[in-house]
């Protein structure tokens, strides 16, 4: 009797959940609360703004490093460390971390529930897979913000490199670990190449709800930004592949370390400076997305729609 009652409750709850549309505020919530669509849109825009701040800061610090005004090129972790050293650093870290988690939420809705209506064909699933990978990356970055807030101090960018080396050593200790590490390096290069391809092919204006004049002016920011981010990942992938070939985890570095190595090459200062400007363009375009991107929350929580 009890089992039958439990099954009935379960089925009833399941039917209610299948009919629930998150675009409407449930009756049991106060009407003053924002709707599902409004809350998701707000979180997404805050998330794009947080991403913009990270890359704008990293690009500016990289440009200063190329001009010998800053000690070393900065990746995303280096930008976080720089922010922590500013007045009210812990407060800025909390705000940045919350913004990045908001972006992770939006990436999850894009990847799992097809918020951008990419579709369920091969091309759509490929786009959603890229959004999922992006969400994982920003989730790690958001977690590192709060981890750094707990430890508060040290050199976060180089700590990030040491952590990467530790993970690489664990991977090398596995059977076929060298091959696995080389596969990771190839994946990083693929991400970089994907960004470069997007810079050349994507219609960035199509995702923006702005006038033709504004869209025409901001599209070059996106192209320059994605190209620069793509080229920045290429040397990082090479370092990881070399670590797998040589079975030496110490070869692995982070984005800031890869950019520093790039600076040591002939003409490296110029290349590093151009990369820094490109990363700033990527950050600036993220602010454009925070203002004008079309945010379309999923109509319901069905990952197959």
DRENFI-761553 format. One record per atom (N, C-alpha, C): y, z, x; residue in three letters. Coordinates in steps of 0.02 Angstrom, whole numbers, plus 50000, padded with zeros to 5 digits. Last residue first. Layout:
REM DRENFI-761553
YZXALA
...
REM end
This chain:
REM DRENFI-761553
509654866850762UNK
510134862750726UNK
510534858450773UNK
508884875650833UNK
508624868850827UNK
509104864250790UNK
509424888350828UNK
509464884750891UNK
509214877550886UNK
510434894250709UNK
509794890750714UNK
509804886450776UNK
511514901850649UNK
511164903850711UNK
510464900850713UNK
512734889750593UNK
512264895250582UNK
511884896450648UNK
513764882550650UNK
513774883850578UNK
513294889350559UNK
514534887750803UNK
513954885050766UNK
513984887050693UNK
516284884050830UNK
515724888850826UNK
515144885950786UNK
517124874150922UNK
516764873250859UNK
516174878050857UNK
518604871050994UNK
518094876250991UNK
517764875750923UNK
519374859851094UNK
519094860451027UNK
518524865551028UNK
520664866251201UNK
519974863851191UNK
519764864751118UNK
521944870951226UNK
521864865151183UNK
521144863051170UNK
521944883251302UNK
522454881851252UNK
522254876451202UNK
520854882851384UNK
520974889051347UNK
521484887851291UNK
521054870451443UNK
520514871251394UNK
520614877551353UNK
522094874151529UNK
522214869051478UNK
521684869551423UNK
521394882851609UNK
521934885551566UNK
522114880551512UNK
520584873451670UNK
520264878551629UNK
520784881951584UNK
521514866551745UNK
521234863151686UNK
520874868151641UNK
521754876051844UNK
522304874251798UNK
522034870851736UNK
520514875951909UNK
520744881951874UNK
521294880451825UNK
520554862951959UNK
520014864951913UNK
520214871151874UNK
521654864052043UNK
521684859451987UNK
521144861151935UNK
521124872952137UNK
521694875052096UNK
521774870552034UNK
520184864452191UNK
519944870352155UNK
520504873252112UNK
521054855152252UNK
520614853052199UNK
520354858952158UNK
521654863052349UNK
522084860152297UNK
521644858052237UNK
520504865652427UNK
520864871152394UNK
521304868652338UNK
520214852852472UNK
519734856252428UNK
520074861952391UNK
521314850652553UNK
521224846352494UNK
520734849552445UNK
521064860552650UNK
521674860852610UNK
521604856652547UNK
519864856052704UNK
519874862552670UNK
520494863052625UNK
520284844152761UNK
519774844052709UNK
519784850452668UNK
521194849252854UNK
521434844752802UNK
520934844552744UNK
520344857052933UNK
520924860152900UNK
521174855852842UNK
519414847852988UNK
519214852752937UNK
519794855952900UNK
519484838553085UNK
519884837353026UNK
519754842352970UNK
517844842853132UNK
518454838853148UNK
518834837153084UNK
517414859253062UNK
517264852353080UNK
517904848653098UNK
517794871353014UNK
517674870953086UNK
517494863853109UNK
517834870152878UNK
518474870352913UNK
518374869352988UNK
516514871552844UNK
516824865052835UNK
517484864652875UNK
516354885052861UNK
516004880452906UNK
516294873452903UNK
517134889252753UNK
517344891052821UNK
517004886452872UNK
516354884552649UNK
517014881652660UNK
517284883252729UNK
515254893052664UNK
515164885852671UNK
515834882352683UNK
515854905352638UNK
515584904052704UNK
515484896652716UNK
516164903552501UNK
516694904752549UNK
516464903252620UNK
514874902252447UNK
515344896652443UNK
515914897452493UNK
513734909452569UNK
514004908752501UNK
514524903152502UNK
512214906052660UNK
512874909152654UNK
513094908752581UNK
510774905652764UNK
511064905452696UNK
511744908852696UNK
510304908852887UNK
510694902652881UNK
511044902252814UNK
509504919752875UNK
510184920952900UNK
510624914652895UNK
508244915652844UNK
508684917552788UNK
509404918352811UNK
507344903152906UNK
507814908352929UNK
508304909852874UNK
506534891952904UNK
506254898452883UNK
506684904152909UNK
507034879552924UNK
506964883752984UNK
506644890452969UNK
507034874752793UNK
506714870852847UNK
506564875252908UNK
507784884552725UNK
507094883452708UNK
506714879652762UNK
509004883152790UNK
508664889652792UNK
507924888852774UNK
509324870152752UNK
509184871552823UNK
508824878252831UNK
509564872452616UNK
509004868152636UNK
508814869452709UNK
510704880552627UNK
510104883352596UNK
509494879052615UNK
511614871452684UNK
511434877652719UNK
510794880652692UNK
511694861952580UNK
511424860052646UNK
511214866252685UNK
512334869152479UNK
511644866952470UNK
511314865052535UNK
513584870452542UNK
513194876452526UNK
512464874652515UNK
514034857252548UNK
513844860652610UNK
513454867052598UNK
514174855252401UNK
513724851252443UNK
513544854752508UNK
515144862452336UNK
514454864852331UNK
513984861152379UNK
516304855252357UNK
516254861952387UNK
515534864452386UNK
516124843752281UNK
516094843152353UNK
516024849952388UNK
516294849952152UNK
515674846752172UNK
515594846152247UNK
517614854152157UNK
517084859152150UNK
516414856252170UNK
518234841552168UNK
518294846552222UNK
517754851852218UNK
517874835652045UNK
517684832552108UNK
517704837552165UNK
518464844451954UNK
517734843751955UNK
517494840552020UNK
519844842451990UNK
519514849051993UNK
518764848551997UNK
520114829051967UNK
520194831752034UNK
519814838352042UNK
519824828751828UNK
519474824351874UNK
519514827051946UNK
520734838151776UNK
520014839051767UNK
519634834951819UNK
521954832351812UNK
521784839051836UNK
521034840151833UNK
521944820351739UNK
521864820151812UNK
521714826951842UNK
522154825851605UNK
521504823151625UNK
521424822551701UNK
523474829151580UNK
523034834451605UNK
522354831851627UNK
524104817551534UNK
524374820951592UNK
523884825951622UNK
523384813851422UNK
523434809151478UNK
523674812551541UNK
523634824851340UNK
522954823551364UNK
522954818851424UNK
525004822951314UNK
524774828851350UNK
524084827651380UNK
524954810651244UNK
525364811451304UNK
525124817251346UNK
524144813151136UNK
523924808351185UNK
524314809051251UNK
524064830951101UNK
524344824351092UNK
524094819651147UNK
522474839651084UNK
523174839151105UNK
523414832051094UNK
521144845751090UNK
521524844551028UNK
522264844551045UNK
519854839151194UNK
520484842751186UNK
520834840851121UNK
518794831351221UNK
518644838251201UNK
519274842351188UNK
519324819451265UNK
518974819551201UNK
518824826451176UNK
519794821151393UNK
520274821551338UNK
519944821951270UNK
518704818651473UNK
518914825651463UNK
519404826351406UNK
517494809151482UNK
518114808551445UNK
518354815651427UNK
516674807051641UNK
516804810651578UNK
517484809051548UNK
516574800351768UNK
516354797251706UNK
516614800551642UNK
517034807251880UNK
517134799951876UNK
517024797251806UNK
516704820351858UNK
517394818751875UNK
517534811351866UNK
515324819251842UNK
515744820851785UNK
516474819051797UNK
514984816951975UNK
514864811751925UNK
515284812951863UNK
515334829352028UNK
515684823352053UNK
515594817652003UNK
514434837651961UNK
515154838651952UNK
515554832451974UNK
513244832752014UNK
513384832151942UNK
514114833051927UNK
513334836552146UNK
513364829452130UNK
513514828352056UNK
513214850552127UNK
513814847652156UNK
513884840352140UNK
511924850952074UNK
512484853452034UNK
513144850552060UNK
511224845752182UNK
511214842052119UNK
511784844452073UNK
511414855852275UNK
511704849252288UNK
511734845152224UNK
510664865552210UNK
511374866652220UNK
511734860052233UNK
509404859652217UNK
509694860852152UNK
510444862052157UNK
509194859752354UNK
509254853252320UNK
509574854052251UNK
509084873752371UNK
509624869952402UNK
509734863252370UNK
507904875852299UNK
508524878952277UNK
509124875252306UNK
507034868752381UNK
507124866552312UNK
507764869552283UNK
507074876652495UNK
507344869852498UNK
507464867052428UNK
506404887652443UNK
507104888352462UNK
507434881452469UNK
505134882152424UNK
505504884752366UNK
506254885252382UNK
504784879252555UNK
504864873752507UNK
505264875952446UNK
504704892352604UNK
505174887552633UNK
505314881752586UNK
503664897852528UNK
504344900252520UNK
504864895452548UNK
502314896252514UNK
502734890252509UNK
503474892152500UNK
502214912952458UNK
501854906952478UNK
502284900752465UNK
503704922652504UNK
503204920252456UNK
502814914352485UNK
504694924852595UNK
504084928852602UNK
503534926652554UNK
505744917252552UNK
505364914852609UNK
504714918552618UNK
506244925752452UNK
505944919352433UNK
505514916552490UNK
506754936052529UNK
506224937552481UNK
505864931052460UNK
507734928852598UNK
507184931852636UNK
506594933552589UNK
508594925852492UNK
508254920352527UNK
507654923052567UNK
509064938452461UNK
508664934752411UNK
508274929052444UNK
509764940952579UNK
509214945352560UNK
508754941952509UNK
510734931052573UNK
510244930852627UNK
509644935252612UNK
511454935352463UNK
511114928952460UNK
510584928452514UNK
511964947152516UNK
511504947552460UNK
511114941052452UNK
512814941852612UNK
512254946052633UNK
511734946652578UNK
513734935352529UNK
513324931352576UNK
512714935352598UNK
514274946452466UNK
513934941452426UNK
513494937152470UNK
514904952252572UNK
514354955852541UNK
513944951252498UNK
515884942652591UNK
515364943152641UNK
514774947352616UNK
516604945352474UNK
516354938652487UNK
515794938852539UNK
516934959252478UNK
516484956552429UNK
516204949752445UNK
517034971052588UNK
517214963952588UNK
516744960352541UNK
517594987352532UNK
517184982752570UNK
517444975652567UNK
517814992852361UNK
517954992952433UNK
517514987952468UNK
516974998052234UNK
517684997352252UNK
517824998352326UNK
515835000352160UNK
515825001852232UNK
516525001952262UNK
516244997052031UNK
515895003352043UNK
515935005352117UNK
516804984552051UNK
517224989852024UNK
516914996652035UNK
515704977452090UNK
516224978652139UNK
516694984152116UNK
515084977251965UNK
514744980452022UNK
515254982052077UNK
515974969951891UNK
515904977051875UNK
515524980751930UNK
515824957551959UNK
516484960651950UNK
516414968151938UNK
514494954651946UNK
514734956552012UNK
515434959652009UNK
514424950951812UNK
514094957151833UNK
514344959451901UNK
515124938851821UNK
515404944351782UNK
515084951051801UNK
514214931551900UNK
514894932851925UNK
515204938751888UNK
513114930951816UNK
513044934251881UNK
513734936151908UNK
513724923651713UNK
513454930351699UNK
513374934351764UNK
514014911851774UNK
514574916151757UNK
514344923151737UNK
512684907151790UNK
513124908051847UNK
513684912851831UNK
512244906451657UNK
511914911051703UNK
512354912451764UNK
513104896551607UNK
513134903251580UNK
512804908351626UNK
512664885551681UNK
513354888051691UNK
513414895251665UNK
511404884251623UNK
511464885851695UNK
512154888651710UNK
511814880751493UNK
511424886851505UNK
511464889051577UNK
512454868751515UNK
512844874351489UNK
512484880951499UNK
511354861151554UNK
511904862351601UNK
512334868151580UNK
510654861251434UNK
510354864451493UNK
510894865851545UNK
511524853551357UNK
511434860651340UNK
511104864551397UNK
511354841151418UNK
512014844351417UNK
511954851751403UNK
509994839251390UNK
510214839451460UNK
510904842851464UNK
509994838551252UNK
509664844251284UNK
509864844851357UNK
510714826451237UNK
510974832751211UNK
510664838851243UNK
509844817251296UNK
510514818151323UNK
510814824751301UNK
508734818451209UNK
508674819951281UNK
509344821351312UNK
509314826351056UNK
508984821051093UNK
508994822851167UNK
510004835450980UNK
509354837451005UNK
508964831751038UNK
511794838451004UNK
511204835350974UNK
510564837651008UNK
513014843851032UNK
512754838951079UNK
512154835251051UNK
513894853050968UNK
513564847650931UNK
513354841950978UNK
514354864051030UNK
514734857951041UNK
514424851851007UNK
513404873550997UNK
514084874350969UNK
514494867950978UNK
511974875251004UNK
512304868751004UNK
512994868950972UNK
511344887151026UNK
511484885350956UNK
511904878950949UNK
511174887351166UNK
510624889151122UNK
510734886551051UNK
512374882451227UNK
511714880451250UNK
511164881551198UNK
513454887951155UNK
513424880751168UNK
512704878551183UNK
513144901451159UNK
513184898151094UNK
513154890551102UNK
513224903351298UNK
512604904451263UNK
512584901051195UNK
514574900851321UNK
514084896351351UNK
513404897251316UNK
515104911951252UNK
515234905151228UNK
514734900151257UNK
514614922351334UNK
514444922051263UNK
514534915051236UNK
515284919151452UNK
514554918951451UNK
514304918551379UNK
516584921851413UNK
516404914951428UNK
515644914051428UNK
516494935651401UNK
516664931651342UNK
516474924351352UNK
516294938751534UNK
515744939851487UNK
515864936151421UNK
517574935451581UNK
516994931551603UNK
516394932551558UNK
518344945351517UNK
518464938251503UNK
517874933951523UNK
517824956851578UNK
517744955951505UNK
517844948651486UNK
518234954351710UNK
517534954851694UNK
517404953851620UNK
519634954651694UNK
519304948551717UNK
518564948651699UNK
519824967951654UNK
520044962551610UNK
519694955951629UNK
519314974751765UNK
519014975851699UNK
519194970051652UNK
520174970151865UNK
519454968651869UNK
519124969451801UNK
521394975351826UNK
521304968151826UNK
520574966251829UNK
521084989051846UNK
521244986551779UNK
521154979051775UNK
520894989651986UNK
520344991051939UNK
520464988451869UNK
522264985852033UNK
521664981752043UNK
521094983251995UNK
523574989952030UNK
523184990551968UNK
522544986351972UNK
524014978552160UNK
524184984452119UNK
523824984252052UNK
522534970852237UNK
523214970652210UNK
523364977152172UNK
521224970952271UNK
521694973952319UNK
522414973952294UNK
520584963852174UNK
520474971052176UNK
520974974552222UNK
520904950752207UNK
521194953752147UNK
521144961352149UNK
520084949052319UNK
520814948752327UNK
521154952052267UNK
518824949652257UNK
519024954752306UNK
519774954952317UNK
518894938052180UNK
518824944552147UNK
519044950152194UNK
518944928552279UNK
519514929052233UNK
519494935752197UNK
517674930252334UNK
518264931852374UNK
518884932652331UNK
516894925552230UNK
516864932652247UNK
517464934752289UNK
517224911852234UNK
517374915752174UNK
517374923252189UNK
517774910052404UNK
517424907652345UNK
517624912052286UNK
519004906952524UNK
518744911552473UNK
518374907652419UNK
519194906152701UNK
519164902952636UNK
518814907552587UNK
520094919052790UNK
519524914652779UNK
519534911752709UNK
521424924452808UNK
520904925052859UNK
520344919952851UNK
522884914452783UNK
522384919052756UNK
521784918852802UNK
523614905152844UNK
523994910652814UNK
523534915852783UNK
523104893152891UNK
523084899052935UNK
523524904752909UNK
522974883452798UNK
523624883752832UNK
523684889852878UNK
521734886452749UNK
521814880052785UNK
522464879952824UNK
522044898152682UNK
521614898552741UNK
521674892152783UNK
522794893052577UNK
523124897352626UNK
522714898052690UNK
521754886552510UNK
522324882652537UNK
522704886652589UNK
520994897552474UNK
520704892552518UNK
521254888252550UNK
521874903852386UNK
521684907352448UNK
521374902452498UNK
521934893952285UNK
522534895852321UNK
522374899352387UNK
520584893652243UNK
520894887752272UNK
521514889452312UNK
520444906652192UNK
520024904452248UNK
520324898352282UNK
521404906152087UNK
521474910852143UNK
521074908652203UNK
520844896252007UNK
521524895452032UNK
521644900052091UNK
519604901851980UNK
519634895852021UNK
520344894552047UNK
519964913451904UNK
519524913851963UNK
519614907852008UNK
520754908151800UNK
521054912751848UNK
520634913151912UNK
519824900251730UNK
520404897251762UNK
520704901751815UNK
518984910151680UNK
518724905251729UNK
519304901951766UNK
519884916251592UNK
519614920051648UNK
519334915451702UNK
520114905551502UNK
520664908251542UNK
520424912151602UNK
518854904251447UNK
519124898751486UNK
519704901151529UNK
518814916951381UNK
518344915251434UNK
518584909551478UNK
519804915651285UNK
519884920851337UNK
519434919251396UNK
519164905651211UNK
519814904251244UNK
519964909351298UNK
518014912351166UNK
517954906351208UNK
518604905051246UNK
518554922651088UNK
518164924251147UNK
518114918351194UNK
519174914850986UNK
519574919151029UNK
519214920951093UNK
518044908650930UNK
518564904650961UNK
518994908751008UNK
517364919950882UNK
517054915750933UNK
517584911550968UNK
518284924650787UNK
518084928950843UNK
517784924850899UNK
518384913850698UNK
518974916150734UNK
518794920350795UNK
517054913050650UNK
517354907450685UNK
517954909650727UNK
516914925750588UNK
516484923750643UNK
516804918250684UNK
518574932450558UNK
517954929150539UNK
517544927650601UNK
519244948850596UNK
519234941550604UNK
518564938650583UNK
519504961150466UNK
519194959150529UNK
519194951450534UNK
519954963650340UNK
520464962650392UNK
520174960450458UNK
518904966450259UNK
519164959550257UNK
519684958350310UNK
517584975750332UNK
518264975550305UNK
518534968450309UNK
515894971250285UNK
516414972250336UNK
517104972050304UNK
515034968150184UNK
515084975250201UNK
515594976550257UNK
515034954550172UNK
515404958350122UNK
515504965650142UNK
515334945550327UNK
514894949050280UNK
515294953650234UNK
516324931250341UNK
516294938350357UNK
515844941750306UNK
515574915850385UNK
515894920050334UNK
515824927350354UNK
514884910150483UNK
515574907950478UNK
515944911950425UNK
513574914350478UNK
514034918450516UNK
514754916150513UNK
512644914650336UNK
513074910150374UNK
513594914250412UNK
511004918250291UNK
511654920950311UNK
512034915950353UNK
509744914150263UNK
510274911550220UNK
510964913550244UNK
508944920850353UNK
508934913550355UNK
509484910450313UNK
509154934050317UNK
509434931650380UNK
509454924050383UNK
508444934250197UNK
509164935550196UNK
509494932850259UNK
507134931950242UNK
507454927050197UNK
508204928050195UNK
506954943650319UNK
506944937050351UNK
507264931750308UNK
507004953450222UNK
507524953350273UNK
507554946450306UNK
505834949850152UNK
506484949850119UNK
507054949550168UNK
504854951550248UNK
504964944850221UNK
505644944450187UNK
504974965650268UNK
505074960950323UNK
505234953950298UNK
504664970450141UNK
505324971750170UNK
505474966750225UNK
503324965950132UNK
503824963650084UNK
504524964750110UNK
502734973050236UNK
502744965750239UNK
503274962950192UNK
502884985950186UNK
503224984050248UNK
503274976550255UNK
502064985350072UNK
502784986650064UNK
503174984450126UNK
500824983350133UNK
501094978250089UNK
501834979050078UNK
500694995550200UNK
500734989350238UNK
501024983750196UNK
500615004450094UNK
501195004850139UNK
501274998350179UNK
499405000050042UNK
500005000050000UNK
500635000050044UNK
REM end
